[in-house]
Amino acid sequence: LHPSLLSAYRKRERSPDLIDAAENAAGPRRRPASPSPPPISAHREDYDMSKSNDIYASLFKSLKQVSTEREEAEKRVKEQQEIKKHIIASAPPPPDEEYRAWWLSFYGTPCPYSCPQPMVPPPPDLQPIIASYAEFVARNGAEAELELRDRVDLQLHFMHPTSHHFSYYQHLVRMCQWELSQKLLEEPTVAEQAEVTGTEAGTTGEAENPTTSDGTAETPAA
């Protein structure tokens, strides 16, 4: 082809996306793309599941009801446990039958308490005084306690049931009584051992110095 025709043919074959720099040097190199349509969302902003009647709303309401019932049941269980703990804590302790029996045997009257009061240790300077009087009462009985308690000059407040140290004092009395009873149980054993020892010593003496039928001691032959 003629060169002029060839150039005209090339101009017709140029891509429409390419723009001559001489025609529009500052323009875009490619055709601007058309804007894409906004995405379609499946979520409905005006949808209220609590007011709808479809299957999803029914399922949501059922699950919400089950969750609410479970929370209420757990709350009731916790409340019952707290009530039970409070009842157990506020209930009086079971009767101390051993303490009541000791009171009856020592004082000769029924015990007015179901169990001893909580033991409160006295100050260190008061402990040896209480121990001394407790031992004296344990040896001499409840009459000695009544006489000492009624003496105003002594001011033995720990012997009164209203004292915080009354339970501590009674505990020492019972301990002293137990120790005295243990000593009494051991004394016959000691006496029996002494008697057996004396008998054995007498038997040995008779064997070493035999006597005749008339009561005179035999003289060994030379």
FIPARO-429920 format. One line per field, with one value per residue (C-alpha): chain; x, y, z; residue number from 1. Coordinates in nm, 3 decimals. Example, Ala and Ser with C-alpha at 12.3 -4.5 7.8 and 13.67 -1.06 7.14 Angstrom:
chain: (A;A);
X: (1.230;1.367);
Y: (-0.450;-0.106);
Z: (0.780;0.714);
resi: (1;2);
END
This chain:
chain: (A;A;A;A;A;A;A;A;A;A;A;A;A;A;A;A;A;A;A;A;A;A;A;A;A;A;A;A;A;A;A;A;A;A;A;A;A;A;A;A;A;A;A;A;A;A;A;A;A;A;A;A;A;A;A;A;A;A;A;A;A;A;A;A;A;A;A;A;A;A;A;A;A;A;A;A;A;A;A;A;A;A;A;A;A;A;A;A;A;A;A;A;A;A;A;A;A;A;A;A;A;A;A;A;A;A;A;A;A;A;A;A;A;A;A;A;A;A;A;A;A;A;A;A;A;A;A;A;A;A;A;A;A;A;A;A;A;A;A;A;A;A;A;A;A;A;A;A;A;A;A;A;A;A;A;A;A;A;A;A;A;A;A;A;A;A;A;A;A;A;A;A;A;A;A;A;A;A;A;A;A;A;A;A;A;A;A;A;A;A;A;A;A;A;A;A;A;A;A;A;A;A;A;A;A;A;A;A;A;A;A;A;A;A;A;A;A;A;A;A;A;A);
X: (0.000;0.089;0.244;-0.036;-0.300;-0.104;-0.098;-0.473;-0.534;-0.326;-0.521;-0.846;-0.702;-0.590;-0.761;-1.022;-0.865;-0.548;-0.567;-0.311;-0.075;-0.101;-0.478;-0.490;-0.151;-0.288;-0.582;-0.604;-0.426;-0.729;-1.101;-1.245;-1.431;-1.797;-1.875;-1.990;-2.337;-2.351;-2.347;-2.681;-2.690;-2.903;-2.941;-3.254;-3.205;-3.575;-3.605;-3.704;-3.674;-3.874;-4.175;-4.153;-4.347;-4.118;-3.937;-3.616;-3.801;-3.978;-3.647;-3.491;-3.781;-3.761;-3.386;-3.427;-3.700;-3.487;-3.191;-3.409;-3.556;-3.209;-3.082;-3.384;-3.335;-2.967;-3.062;-3.319;-3.063;-2.811;-3.075;-3.171;-2.805;-2.758;-3.071;-2.951;-2.609;-2.775;-2.999;-2.704;-2.495;-2.774;-2.882;-2.769;-2.499;-2.606;-2.626;-2.306;-2.431;-2.094;-2.084;-2.443;-2.374;-2.066;-2.265;-2.531;-2.275;-2.069;-2.335;-2.618;-2.863;-2.964;-2.747;-2.926;-2.718;-2.712;-2.336;-2.051;-1.997;-1.715;-1.385;-1.217;-0.864;-0.802;-0.505;-0.170;-0.162;-0.502;-0.435;-0.233;-0.495;-0.778;-0.571;-0.507;-0.874;-0.981;-0.755;-0.889;-1.251;-1.172;-1.039;-1.314;-1.625;-1.897;-1.955;-1.608;-1.688;-2.010;-1.833;-1.554;-1.789;-2.001;-1.702;-1.711;-1.356;-1.207;-1.394;-1.372;-1.582;-1.465;-1.671;-1.995;-2.172;-2.205;-1.826;-1.645;-1.386;-1.637;-1.600;-1.221;-1.245;-1.479;-1.246;-0.959;-1.179;-1.267;-0.901;-0.795;-1.071;-0.954;-0.592;-0.700;-0.907;-0.611;-0.394;-0.657;-0.662;-0.284;-0.257;-0.399;-0.152;0.138;0.009;-0.027;0.326;0.457;0.266;0.403;0.754;0.717;0.585;0.874;1.122;0.966;0.977;1.342;1.421;1.248;1.442;1.771;1.691;1.482;1.326;1.259;0.922;0.956;1.019;1.396;1.628;1.843;2.217;2.413;2.643;3.012);
Y: (0.000;0.363;0.506;0.758;0.487;0.272;0.548;0.606;0.234;0.228;0.521;0.331;0.018;0.196;0.089;0.331;0.295;0.473;0.847;1.039;1.239;1.531;1.541;1.517;1.502;1.554;1.313;0.957;0.678;0.447;0.496;0.557;0.252;0.291;0.288;-0.047;-0.065;-0.066;-0.414;-0.556;-0.650;-0.939;-0.773;-0.577;-0.285;-0.255;-0.625;-0.683;-1.051;-1.014;-0.883;-1.110;-1.431;-1.629;-1.950;-1.771;-1.540;-1.838;-2.018;-1.704;-1.660;-2.026;-2.007;-1.682;-1.834;-2.142;-1.921;-1.708;-2.015;-2.161;-1.837;-1.822;-2.187;-2.126;-1.817;-2.014;-2.288;-2.030;-1.866;-2.202;-2.282;-1.945;-2.001;-2.350;-2.216;-1.945;-2.200;-2.429;-2.138;-2.004;-2.344;-2.423;-2.688;-3.041;-3.116;-3.221;-3.517;-3.575;-3.216;-3.234;-3.562;-3.411;-3.107;-3.328;-3.545;-3.247;-2.992;-3.235;-3.038;-3.073;-2.877;-2.561;-2.553;-2.788;-2.749;-2.550;-2.192;-2.107;-2.119;-1.779;-1.799;-1.541;-1.303;-1.465;-1.312;-1.462;-1.815;-1.945;-1.804;-1.984;-2.304;-2.293;-2.244;-2.506;-2.766;-2.675;-2.710;-3.039;-3.183;-3.047;-3.053;-2.810;-2.692;-2.537;-2.356;-2.211;-2.088;-1.925;-1.772;-1.606;-1.435;-1.073;-1.001;-1.257;-1.133;-1.468;-1.358;-1.650;-1.885;-1.720;-1.866;-1.516;-1.476;-1.521;-1.737;-1.966;-2.235;-2.216;-2.254;-2.555;-2.716;-2.695;-2.842;-3.139;-3.189;-3.191;-3.440;-3.668;-3.653;-3.733;-4.029;-4.161;-4.144;-4.333;-4.605;-4.637;-4.651;-5.007;-5.131;-4.976;-5.121;-5.465;-5.448;-5.350;-5.638;-5.884;-5.753;-5.794;-6.148;-6.246;-6.098;-6.298;-6.618;-6.563;-6.504;-6.826;-7.019;-6.880;-6.945;-7.266;-7.345;-7.672;-7.801;-7.633;-7.290;-7.272;-7.200;-7.484;-7.444;-7.553;-7.853;-7.774);
Z: (0.000;-0.037;0.276;0.317;0.298;0.543;0.803;0.767;0.813;1.132;1.272;1.226;1.395;1.714;2.031;2.160;2.506;2.386;2.339;2.138;2.351;2.111;2.145;2.526;2.689;3.040;3.004;3.131;2.954;2.988;2.971;3.315;3.445;3.520;3.898;4.033;4.188;4.569;4.727;4.821;5.190;5.312;5.653;5.711;5.943;6.011;6.110;6.474;6.562;6.883;6.688;6.386;6.339;6.109;6.205;6.304;6.537;6.696;6.746;6.894;7.137;7.244;7.309;7.500;7.716;7.790;7.884;8.113;8.285;8.337;8.493;8.723;8.827;8.907;9.104;9.307;9.381;9.506;9.724;9.876;9.947;10.120;10.328;10.426;10.530;10.738;10.912;10.990;11.121;11.340;11.475;11.830;11.872;11.967;12.340;12.512;12.714;12.882;13.009;13.130;13.314;13.482;13.593;13.750;13.932;14.054;14.150;14.217;14.001;13.635;13.396;13.275;12.957;12.659;12.618;12.775;12.675;12.433;12.619;12.650;12.797;13.070;13.079;13.165;13.514;13.597;13.468;13.770;14.010;13.831;13.815;14.192;14.282;14.027;14.190;14.535;14.417;14.240;14.568;14.796;14.578;14.476;14.834;14.837;14.513;14.655;14.968;14.771;14.516;14.786;14.944;14.830;14.942;14.702;14.392;14.214;13.919;13.703;13.922;13.812;13.504;13.359;13.337;13.006;13.188;13.360;13.094;13.123;13.501;13.475;13.223;13.473;13.747;13.528;13.431;13.797;13.879;13.601;13.722;14.079;13.960;13.764;14.076;14.275;14.012;14.025;14.406;14.449;14.192;14.384;14.714;14.558;14.424;14.770;14.929;14.676;14.734;15.113;15.073;14.851;15.100;15.387;15.185;15.105;15.474;15.576;15.315;15.441;15.814;15.837;16.174;16.352;16.456;16.801;16.641;16.704;16.421;16.301;16.338;16.037;16.104;16.125);
resi: (1;2;3;4;5;6;7;8;9;10;11;12;13;14;15;16;17;18;19;20;21;22;23;24;25;26;27;28;29;30;31;32;33;34;35;36;37;38;39;40;41;42;43;44;45;46;47;48;49;50;51;52;53;54;55;56;57;58;59;60;61;62;63;64;65;66;67;68;69;70;71;72;73;74;75;76;77;78;79;80;81;82;83;84;85;86;87;88;89;90;91;92;93;94;95;96;97;98;99;100;101;102;103;104;105;106;107;108;109;110;111;112;113;114;115;116;117;118;119;120;121;122;123;124;125;126;127;128;129;130;131;132;133;134;135;136;137;138;139;140;141;142;143;144;145;146;147;148;149;150;151;152;153;154;155;156;157;158;159;160;161;162;163;164;165;166;167;168;169;170;171;172;173;174;175;176;177;178;179;180;181;182;183;184;185;186;187;188;189;190;191;192;193;194;195;196;197;198;199;200;201;202;203;204;205;206;207;208;209;210;211;212;213;214;215;216;217;218;219;220;221;222);
END
